[in-house]
Amino acid sequence: MIEGLTGLDREYAAVEAYASNLAQAGKFGYECKALVLNPEIDKKHYHLIYATRDPTGVEVFKQAEFKAMKEMNIVRAEVDQRKREERTQQAELFDAPSVAGWGHYAELREFFLDKARLEAWGQISRRTQIVYNNLWANAMRFPVVWESDLNGWLSQWRNAGKIEVTNLKPSERVPKLAANHRIRLK
């Protein structure tokens, strides 16, 4: 599983294996991972793993992760700005949050979005249909991936004629948890 992998793929495979074993040992139906970034350098400080038996816990965890990532990027921008100001001995015109760079975070997000999108498409294409709740639970396992990302992919695939979403009410545009929405390959 980890053998032959390198870099972030290897690191994430190890985290995934640990989280999966934790969920299995504790009989948790849901497990999610989040990243805690090092404020000083472009590295992860550690991985945070959360396991629960209730999808509401996942929703709350993912909301907290979203807010925390915003804050981490602001802190990282402030640290970078402070270092530049100390090095140049000159104050910068704009405060760090207004010019915050998202480079390292953007790279990590792209990595996990690609993994989650491929896995979601794989889940859909291996079955004639899948319950949205199952697709959602799998996508939420990935760090820096949120429900809006999953619904965006589903919308793209639906608009491209690749899938259909069944059991949506006339007023609903995106699937929701516990609403018996299903994704069907066309």
Rosetta blueprint (number, residue, H / E / L):
1 M L
2 I L
3 E L
4 G L
5 L L
6 T L
7 G H
8 L H
9 D H
10 R H
11 E H
12 Y H
13 A H
14 A H
15 V H
16 E H
17 A H
18 Y H
19 A H
20 S H
21 N H
22 L H
23 A H
24 Q H
25 A H
26 G H
27 K L
28 F L
29 G L
30 Y E
31 E E
32 C E
33 K E
34 A E
35 L E
36 V E
37 L E
38 N L
39 P L
40 E L
41 I L
42 D L
43 K L
44 K E
45 H E
46 Y E
47 H E
48 L E
49 I E
50 Y E
51 A E
52 T E
53 R L
54 D L
55 P H
56 T H
57 G H
58 V H
59 E H
60 V H
61 F H
62 K H
63 Q H
64 A H
65 E H
66 F H
67 K H
68 A H
69 M H
70 K H
71 E H
72 M H
73 N H
74 I H
75 V H
76 R H
77 A H
78 E H
79 V H
80 D H
81 Q H
82 R H
83 K H
84 R H
85 E H
86 E H
87 R H
88 T H
89 Q L
90 Q L
91 A L
92 E L
93 L L
94 F L
95 D L
96 A H
97 P H
98 S H
99 V H
100 A L
101 G L
102 W L
103 G H
104 H H
105 Y H
106 A H
107 E H
108 L H
109 R H
110 E H
111 F H
112 F H
113 L H
114 D H
115 K H
116 A H
117 R H
118 L H
119 E H
120 A H
121 W H
122 G H
123 Q H
124 I H
125 S H
126 R L
127 R L
128 T L
129 Q E
130 I E
131 V E
132 Y H
133 N H
134 N H
135 L H
136 W H
137 A H
138 N H
139 A H
140 M L
141 R L
142 F L
143 P L
144 V L
145 V L
146 W L
147 E H
148 S H
149 D H
150 L H
151 N H
152 G H
153 W H
154 L H
155 S H
156 Q H
157 W H
158 R H
159 N H
160 A L
161 G L
162 K L
163 I E
164 E E
165 V E
166 T E
167 N L
168 L L
169 K L
170 P L
171 S L
172 E L
173 R L
174 V L
175 P L
176 K L
177 L L
178 A L
179 A L
180 N L
181 H L
182 R E
183 I E
184 R E
185 L E
186 K L
